[in-house]
Amino acid sequence: MPMTPRQRKFALTAHVTASVGWLGAVAAFLALAVAGLTSDDAQTVRSVYVAMGVTGWSVIVPLCFASLVTGVISSVGTTWGLLRYYWVAVKLTITVLATAALLIHMPPISHIARAAAGPGWSAGDLQGLRTQLVVQSGAALLVLLAATALSVYKPQGRTRFGRRASRGAPQPTDTTTPARP
């Protein structure tokens, strides 16, 4: 069912807000991961990993799900559709895979946060996991930037489903406000 222009703008605003928030939170997480890996001060390192645990569960995970849900709502309520255009399908795939990867990587983040909060922590503990957090958060940032680029450039091309569904239906003409069917 198509959304009204007001609903479409609200859904798009919610999606952009969640997506930009997710991107920014991952950038901050990367900065913390680098600080935790490179700092020689044990107290700084401990604080960084505790903050990363809180940031991951309280900010990144909720924004990740908000981006996924609002993206689906935005796409199904417009003529862009969820699976009509390759750029939307690829962005959906990226978001679903990034969500799954995030959920898989949250337990190790919780582990290092608990270890850092414990009394026996030293600056050299869990060096491999600390390096892994830098690499993974850097990769996550690149993936989210790729999804952002897809949203901005919207490469042409309809999926097979989109070509079948569009026979006789108007195509979106404006990238910010899709045409109503």
C-alpha positions as CSV (number, residue, x, y, z in Angstrom):
1,M,0.0,0.0,0.0
2,P,1.5,3.3,-1.0
3,M,2.2,5.9,1.7
4,T,1.0,9.4,1.6
5,P,3.7,12.1,1.0
6,R,3.7,12.9,4.7
7,Q,4.1,9.3,5.7
8,R,6.8,8.8,3.1
9,K,8.8,11.8,4.4
10,F,8.4,10.6,8.0
11,A,9.6,7.1,7.2
12,L,12.5,8.4,5.2
13,T,13.5,10.8,8.0
14,A,13.3,7.9,10.5
15,H,15.4,5.7,8.2
16,V,18.1,8.4,7.5
17,T,18.3,9.2,11.2
18,A,18.8,5.6,12.2
19,S,21.2,4.9,9.4
20,V,23.3,8.0,10.0
21,G,23.3,7.3,13.7
22,W,24.4,3.7,13.1
23,L,27.3,5.0,10.9
24,G,28.3,7.6,13.4
25,A,28.2,5.1,16.3
26,V,30.4,2.6,14.4
27,A,32.9,5.5,13.7
28,A,33.0,6.3,17.4
29,F,33.4,2.6,18.2
30,L,36.3,2.4,15.8
31,A,37.9,5.4,17.5
32,L,37.5,3.7,20.8
33,A,38.9,0.4,19.5
34,V,42.0,2.2,18.1
35,A,42.5,4.0,21.4
36,G,42.1,0.8,23.3
37,L,44.7,-0.9,21.1
38,T,47.3,1.9,21.0
39,S,47.1,3.4,24.5
40,D,49.8,2.5,27.1
41,D,47.7,3.7,30.0
42,A,45.9,0.7,31.6
43,Q,43.1,2.8,33.0
44,T,42.3,4.3,29.6
45,V,42.3,0.9,28.0
46,R,40.0,-0.5,30.7
47,S,37.6,2.5,30.3
48,V,37.6,2.2,26.5
49,Y,36.5,-1.5,26.5
50,V,33.8,-0.9,29.1
51,A,32.5,2.0,27.0
52,M,32.6,-0.2,23.9
53,G,30.4,-2.8,25.5
54,V,27.9,-0.1,26.5
55,T,28.0,1.5,23.1
56,G,27.6,-1.7,21.2
57,W,24.5,-2.9,23.1
58,S,22.9,0.4,23.9
59,V,23.5,2.4,20.7
60,I,24.8,0.3,17.8
61,V,22.5,-2.7,18.1
62,P,19.3,-0.6,18.5
63,L,20.3,1.7,15.6
64,C,21.1,-1.3,13.4
65,F,17.6,-2.7,13.9
66,A,16.0,0.7,13.5
67,S,17.8,1.2,10.2
68,L,16.7,-2.3,9.0
69,V,13.0,-1.8,10.0
70,T,12.7,1.7,8.8
71,G,14.4,0.8,5.5
72,V,11.9,-2.0,4.9
73,I,9.0,0.2,5.8
74,S,10.2,3.0,3.5
75,S,10.8,0.7,0.6
76,V,7.5,-1.2,0.7
77,G,5.5,2.0,1.1
78,T,6.9,3.6,-2.1
79,T,7.2,2.6,-5.7
80,W,10.8,1.8,-5.2
81,G,9.7,-1.4,-3.6
82,L,11.7,-3.8,-1.5
83,L,13.0,-6.0,-4.4
84,R,12.2,-4.0,-7.5
85,Y,15.6,-2.3,-7.9
86,Y,19.0,-3.9,-7.6
87,W,20.3,-1.0,-5.4
88,V,17.5,-1.6,-2.9
89,A,17.9,-5.3,-2.9
90,V,21.7,-5.0,-2.4
91,K,21.3,-2.4,0.3
92,L,18.8,-4.8,2.1
93,T,21.3,-7.6,1.8
94,I,24.1,-5.5,3.1
95,T,22.0,-4.4,6.1
96,V,20.8,-7.9,6.9
97,L,24.4,-9.3,6.7
98,A,25.7,-6.4,8.7
99,T,23.1,-7.0,11.4
100,A,23.9,-10.7,11.5
101,A,27.7,-10.0,11.7
102,L,27.0,-7.4,14.5
103,L,25.1,-9.9,16.5
104,I,27.8,-12.5,16.1
105,H,30.5,-10.1,17.2
106,M,28.7,-8.7,20.2
107,P,29.5,-11.6,22.6
108,P,33.3,-11.1,22.1
109,I,32.8,-7.4,22.7
110,S,30.9,-8.2,25.9
111,H,33.7,-10.6,26.9
112,I,36.4,-7.9,26.6
113,A,34.2,-5.3,28.4
114,R,33.7,-7.7,31.3
115,A,37.4,-8.6,31.4
116,A,38.4,-4.9,31.3
117,A,36.0,-4.2,34.2
118,G,37.5,-7.0,36.3
119,P,40.2,-6.6,38.9
120,G,42.9,-8.6,37.0
121,W,43.0,-6.6,33.8
122,S,46.3,-5.4,32.4
123,A,47.0,-3.3,29.3
124,G,48.4,-6.3,27.4
125,D,45.5,-8.6,27.9
126,L,43.5,-10.0,25.0
127,Q,45.7,-8.4,22.4
128,G,44.4,-10.5,19.5
129,L,40.8,-9.7,20.3
130,R,41.7,-6.0,20.7
131,T,43.2,-6.0,17.2
132,Q,40.2,-7.9,15.8
133,L,37.9,-5.2,17.1
134,V,39.8,-2.5,15.2
135,V,39.7,-4.5,12.0
136,Q,36.1,-5.5,12.3
137,S,34.8,-2.0,13.2
138,G,36.9,-0.6,10.3
139,A,35.3,-3.1,8.0
140,A,31.8,-2.3,9.3
141,L,32.4,1.4,8.7
142,L,33.3,0.6,5.1
143,V,30.2,-1.6,4.6
144,L,28.0,1.1,6.0
145,L,29.6,3.7,3.7
146,A,28.9,1.4,0.7
147,A,25.2,1.2,1.7
148,T,25.1,5.0,2.0
149,A,26.7,5.4,-1.4
150,L,24.0,3.1,-2.9
151,S,21.3,5.2,-1.3
152,V,22.8,8.4,-2.8
153,Y,23.7,7.2,-6.3
154,K,20.9,4.7,-6.8
155,P,22.4,2.7,-9.7
156,Q,19.9,1.9,-12.4
157,G,18.6,-1.6,-13.0
158,R,15.5,-3.4,-12.1
159,T,15.4,-6.9,-10.7
160,R,13.5,-9.6,-12.6
161,F,10.7,-9.2,-10.1
162,G,10.8,-5.4,-10.6
163,R,10.5,-5.7,-14.3
164,R,7.5,-8.0,-14.0
165,A,5.9,-5.8,-11.4
166,S,6.5,-2.6,-13.3
167,R,4.7,-3.5,-16.5
168,G,2.2,-0.7,-16.8
169,A,3.2,0.9,-13.5
170,P,4.9,4.4,-13.4
171,Q,8.6,4.5,-12.6
172,P,10.0,6.7,-9.9
173,T,11.2,9.9,-11.5
174,D,12.5,11.8,-8.5
175,T,15.1,10.1,-6.2
176,T,13.7,11.9,-3.1
177,T,10.0,11.5,-3.7
178,P,9.1,8.4,-5.7
179,A,6.1,8.7,-8.1
180,R,2.8,7.3,-6.8
181,P,1.5,4.3,-8.6
